[in-house]
Amino acid sequence: MNKTKPKQNPEKSIKASFYYILLALVTFAVYANSLNNEFVFDDESVVLGDQSITSLSNIPKYFTAEQGFHKVIGRYYRPVVSATYAIDYALWGLKPFGFHLTNVLIHVINVLLLFGLLRMMFEKSTSKFKNYGILIGTLIFALHPVHTEAVAWVSGRTDSLSCTFFFASFIYYFKFSKKSSALNLTLTLFFYLFALLAKEMAITLPVMIILYDLMVNKLSIKDALKGKIKIYSALIVLSLAYLLLRWAVLKDIPQRESYFYFYGKDSATTIYTMLQTIPIYFKLAVFPIGMVYHYGGFLTYLSSLIEPGVIFAVIFMAVMGFVTYYLFKRMPVVSYAIIFFFITLLPVLNIVPTMNFMADRFLYIPSVFLSLIAIAVLFKYYTPKASKLIYTITGIVLIVFGYMTIARNAEWKTNDILFMSADGIPGSVLYVNIGNIYANKGQYDAAEKYYRKAIDLRVETILGNNNMGKLFMIKGNMDSAYYYIHKAYLLDSLSPEPMHTMAQLYARNDKIPESVFWLEKLQTVTPNYMNSVQMLQELKARQQMPLQQDSPLNNQVNPKVTMLEGSSYKNYQEKKFDKAIEELTELVKLNPAGASGYNNNIGMCYLDGQKYNDAIKYFEFAVKEKPDFSSAVNNLGFCYERLGDKTNAEKYYRKALELDPNNQLAKDNLSKLK
């Protein structure tokens, strides 16, 4: 008699490694189109403007706050993120591809960690749909469009990297719960500390661990304290130690309050305005439509409890509170997920003042709640009869999420594409950035309209005032230019942009000593901001150099030469590199005696446009014309450094110093290279 073999659960025949490989491949594929993105938006200050990332020797200084985020964008302590930028630079130079690859790999790692974490969370589940359900829940996180900002934007790395250690710490907490070894305890705390050192919002982890035990594991407070007091205490003590460390390293760093989103507003306005964001965050997590790269000015300030936006937010939270209570015994994971969303979002709700109103990247960790709810619902309602419907619905959701993510990645490709993606949406930063696009095209009236809209929306906008000043400078209205630039400087005396613009204003009016003053002041705040050391050296040289007949500065040579020199300089400052190169090329023909300087300036255009091989070609032309041209030789070294060729970089920096021992920029570059 033949024995009938029992039916095998198809899930058991699939090894866990298959799921990990599948998740890694799908996640990487969906974000692959972000690898060709450029540095955009804040990358210009956080990455391109931070000279400290050019040397691995600065990594320890990030932890002591001698270097780091606070030097660039405010009072932040995120040494782990800065360290990854330095490592990226060591591997890739300033090639955007390498930085974007790191971001994508971080997200892939997070997806794999989440899959492992969810398997631990649902380990006791008896559902035959368990592995598939967890796979679907993880794919929701992997493909969610709201994560694009954290993955496709280099500067968004803070949230995804903090999440890496957040997940790892949670995983080792589960391991410690099974086996309370010193190793598991140490790794739980180690990863938690690194999560904090990547971004402050990870401080919610101890709360979520304790609530998991109380809500999902159903431990009584007495039993939880009895069995877990050691690790709970360690997590809380570490949180306090981190806050003390953060205070100690940043206490002497000036607080740039004018950057706070609610600068000058009372606490009631802050609370009521931020309440509006909670339903919006929830909507973005569930229905990710209407994402914006910057939400400053997106919603109006509210200062009363009876405002419609506040009333709606209060009703929404009351409903969510009721749902949490109602499902506490029926579907505890869903209740925990809702609490997870609200608590992990708390640190970015301006309870402690921050620069941001809201951001898509802030949902990177909180969005896990959606995966938890999806898994819990699938487990509860999965039956063989309903399987086709479940597969169809989840398949559609995942395909739509994947498509939306790929499309959103493309919007982060260049500044122009990103900034215009928000056209028609209110926002002070949005208006400034669109104004910049029009200014770069020479459409100054359109640019002024957007700058004024930005200032009307938020009078404290530093960039709005600064760029309005630049616009008037281009138009030749120097009094108005000074008014707006000086206003920007007064709003934040530590911001490098107004100092740099002020130096440009004085240089354009041939007030060289005043321009030198602002450039030297700039070096004390942000060394070599926007290649300002080069400008400083050239202005100092002009102070000391008498005008000669063969000099390109001699306005007696040819009126057209003078006009083109001024125009090419203006176009270079406005980043109209193609136009500047066209004019400089004509200058080489008109005034061959100045060819060395003109070729050097063409090289600078290519350098700032990140076309390093083209830049090298013209710097070499400059040196061929004038072999003792120390600045051009230094620029050659800088190009090779950006290309990752440190041998040639060092060679040219040393040669520049041989030609001019006082070339401070070459000294600094050589020192950083070591």
Secondary structure, DSSP 8 states (H G I E B T S, - for coil): ---------GGGGS-HHHHHHHHHHHHHHHHGGGGG----TTHHHHTTT-GGGG-GGGHHHHHHTSSSGGGTTSS---HHHHHHHHHHHHHHTT-HHHHHHHHHHHHHHHHHHHHHHHHHHTTT---TTHHHHHHHHHHHHHH-GGGHHHHHSGGGHHHHHHHHHHHHHHHHHHHHHHS--HHHHHHHHHHHHHHHHH-GGGGGHHHHHHHIIIIIS---HHHHHHHHHHHHHHHHHHHHHHHHHHHHHHTTS---GGGSTTTT--HHHHHHHHHTHHHHHHHHHHS--S--S--TTSS-----TTSHHHHHHHHHHHHHHHHHHHTTTT-HHHHHHHHHHHHHHGGGSSSS--S-S--GGGGTTTTHHHHHHHHHHHHHH--TTTHHHHHHHHHHHHHHHHHHHHHHHHHTSSHHHHHHTTTTS--HHHHHHHHHHHHHTT-HHHHHHHHHHHHHH-TT-HHHHHHHHHHHHHHT-HHHHHHHHHHHHHH-TT-HHHHHHHHHHHHHTT-HHHHHHHHHHHHHHSTTGGGHHHHHHHHHHHHH----TT-TT-TTS-HHHHHHHHHHHHHHHTT-HHHHHHHHHHHHHH-GGGHHHHHHHHHHHHHHTT-HHHHHHHHHHHHHH-TT-HHHHHHHHHHHHHTT-HHHHHHHHHHHHHH-TT-HHHHHHHHHH-
